[in-house]
Amino acid sequence: MSGHSKWSSIKHKKAAKDQKRGKLFTKLIKEITVAARMGGGDINGNPRLRSAVLTAKGASMPNDNIDRAIKKGTGELEGVTYEEVQYEGYGPGGAAIMVQVLTDNKNRTVQEIRRLFEKHGGNLGQTGCVAWMFDKKGLITVEKSQAEEDRLFSLALDVGAEDVREEEGIFEILTQPEDFHKVRDVLEREKIATATAQVTMLPKNTVTVDAKHAEQILKLTEELEDHDDVQSVSANFDIPNEFLDKAS
């Protein structure tokens, strides 16, 4: 099982806790606002916005919050302008880390991200230093209880998914970025609930780190993901098996 898959399983198990955090709504509101600003406020004509709204509804965000976020993005209501920024760096043991953020203040955010890297024995690098180690992909996870395996495989692959793989308690669906929304729309139409769904950076290969570094990297990625401006974190490390239960 790849390091990415192990980490995805851990992140999936954390989802229930994350859903309870007010920060989740903050992140979702930013994504909705940016999606509406870039592609308009019509969810039928804006796949990124439609996906963001589906995620927000799955997290039980009130419709009023969603509507306000859309209107801020389209300019109907006054709001903050967020910028998409990608940060790259190294964690303990040499693991490559990619951080996707939405921020209204790049200077503040980069200082805070750099501080988190340094706190846990890593360092923030220059643009391009690790991006070549990752591919941009759509990643959708579905709990096994939500779909029959053969049906899910057939639906996803028929509409352009690259791969569907089974992990502990979940199915992972991988797509090209341009096919992500199409695959998610099919799952939504077929009433198959998704646990997570996003376009993210996935490592081409993983590096094995020792137990000490694994613990440090997990703490670093968890604090990065907890940051208000961070939308997603990707890393290319392989987690020692003895840490799977502890981390989840």
TARA-V198764 format. One line per field, one symbol per residue. ss: DSSP state (A for helix, B for strand, O for the rest). psi: psi as a letter, one per 40 degrees, with the letter a starting at -180 (. if undefined). A space follows every 10 residues. Layout:
# TARA-V198764
ss = ???
psi = ???
This chain:
# TARA-V198764
ss = OOAAAAAAAA AAAAAAAAAO OAAAAAAAAA AAAAAAAAAO OOOOOOAAAA AAAAAAAAOO OOAAAAAAAA AAAAOOOOOO OOBBBBBBBB OAAAOBBBBB BBBOOAAAAA AAAAAAAAAO OOBBOOOOOO AAABBBBBBB BBBAAAOOAA AAAAAAAAOO OOBBBBBOOB BBBBBBAAAA AAAAAAAAAO OOOOOBBBBB BBBOOOBBOO AAAAAAAAAA AAAAAAOOOB BBBBBOBBOO AAAAAAAO
psi = hidddddddd dddeddddde hddddddddd ddddddddei ehddegdddd ddddddddef hidddddddd dddeedihii hihhihiiah aieehhhhhh ihiegddddd dddddddddf eaihaihede deeiihihhh ihideeihdd ddddddddee idihihahei hhhhiideed ddddddddde fhhidihiha hhidiiihii dddddddddd dddddehdeh dihiifihhi deedddd.
